[in-house]
Amino acid sequence: MSDAKTELLARVRDALGEGAPPPPVPRGYRGAGVFDGGDAVERFCERVRDYGAGLQRLSDADLEAGLAERCGALGVERLAVPTETPWSVAGVELVPDDPPLAARTLDSLGAALTGCALAIAETGTIVLDGTGVCGRRALTLVPDIHLCIVRESEVVATVPDAIERLAPAAREGRPLTLVSGPSATSDIELERVEGVHGPRTLELFVVPS
């Protein structure tokens, strides 16, 4: 730093003096279990639609048909799926991620089907923890289409509720991915571009617990 700049800053500090102490920071953060938004599952569905994601509420009996219908509408003939996959989709080939599929393979498939660790009603967010029916992170970030099954029992009301439920996963070092709607950005000239950081199309299927 030049001598002139040092002198100038010293004069500014002398003129300002010590100043008032910083105000106290409020620490009354909202905890888990506080929610006044009515039915959490309904709120989750409302938020998801606000983001422009597809959403269907189906019974277990109708799930396979619902998945097949959306795959047909989206032109999906093959689906990348986690190793632990309890679902089937008529007319669609399921490609297990075992051994882990290469990024080029995931890109060529173009679509993936997973479950989730939990979902947040307040923000319309699904959370993937890299295990079980969530699959590894690449499985849901590389393909252009992500189909995700959400059980009603997996929907929590608020972000604090989600943090409380996810604490064990965080302690174990699992990769947590929070997804709120299809991937989109407006970083360049404020023009909305979809599919930059993840799937361009997000379709959720909410089924009973």
Long-range contacts (C-beta under 8 A, 24 or more apart in sequence): 29-160, 30-158, 30-160, 31-160, 32-158, 32-160, 32-161, 32-163, 32-164, 33-160, 33-161, 34-158, 34-160, 35-121, 35-122, 35-157, 35-158, 35-161, 37-121, 37-122, 37-157, 40-121, 40-155, 40-156, 40-157, 41-121, 41-152, 41-155, 41-206, 43-121, 43-122, 43-157, 44-119, 44-120, 44-121, 44-124, 44-150, 44-155, 44-206, 45-206, 46-124, 47-121, 47-122, 47-123, 47-124, 47-125, 48-124, 48-181, 48-204, 50-124, 51-124, 51-180, 51-181, 51-182, 51-202, 52-181, 52-182, 53-124, 53-181, 53-182, 53-202, 53-203, 53-204, 54-201, 54-202, 54-203, 54-204, 55-203, 55-204, 55-205, 55-206, 56-203, 56-204, 56-205, 56-206, 57-206, 57-207, 58-205, 58-206, 58-207, 59-207, 59-208, 60-207, 60-208, 63-87, 63-149, 63-205, 63-207, 64-88, 64-89, 64-90, 65-90, 66-205, 67-92, 67-113, 67-147, 67-205, 68-92, 70-147, 70-203, 71-111, 71-147, 74-111, 74-145, 74-201, 74-203, 76-110, 76-111, 76-145, 78-109, 78-110, 78-111, 79-109, 79-111, 79-112, 79-113, 79-147, 80-105, 80-106, 80-109, 80-111, 80-112, 80-113, 80-139, 80-143, 81-112, 81-113, 81-114, 81-135, 82-114, 82-115, 82-132, 82-133, 82-134, 82-135, 82-136, 82-139, 83-135, 84-132, 84-133, 85-113, 85-133, 86-133, 87-113, 87-149, 89-113, 97-135, 97-136, 97-139, 100-136, 100-138, 101-139, 103-138, 103-142, 106-138, 106-139, 106-142, 106-143, 107-142, 107-143, 109-143, 110-143, 110-144, 110-145, 111-143, 111-144, 111-145, 111-146, 111-147, 112-139, 112-140, 112-143, 112-145, 112-146, 112-147, 112-199, 113-147, 113-148, 113-149, 114-139, 114-140, 114-146, 114-147, 114-148, 114-149, 115-148, 115-149, 115-150, 115-151, 116-148, 116-149, 116-150, 116-154, 117-154, 117-166, 117-169, 117-176, 118-154, 118-155, 118-156, 118-162, 118-165, 118-166, 119-150, 119-154, 119-155, 119-156, 120-155, 120-156, 120-157, 120-158, 120-159, 120-161, 120-162, 121-155, 121-156, 121-157, 121-158, 122-157, 122-158, 122-159, 123-159, 123-180, 124-180, 124-181, 125-162, 125-178, 125-179, 125-180, 126-150, 126-178, 126-179, 126-204, 127-162, 127-166, 127-176, 127-177, 127-178, 127-179, 128-176, 128-177, 128-179, 129-166, 129-169, 129-174, 129-175, 129-176, 129-177, 130-174, 130-175, 130-176, 130-177, 131-169, 131-174, 136-175, 137-175, 137-177, 140-177, 140-179, 140-198, 140-199, 141-177, 141-197, 141-198, 141-199, 143-199, 144-195, 144-199, 144-200, 144-201, 145-199, 145-200, 145-201, 145-203, 146-179, 146-198, 146-199, 146-201, 146-202, 146-203, 147-203, 147-205, 148-202, 148-203, 148-204, 148-205, 149-204, 149-205, 149-207, 150-204, 150-205, 150-206, 150-207, 151-206, 151-207, 151-208, 151-209, 152-206, 152-207, 152-208, 152-209, 153-209, 155-206
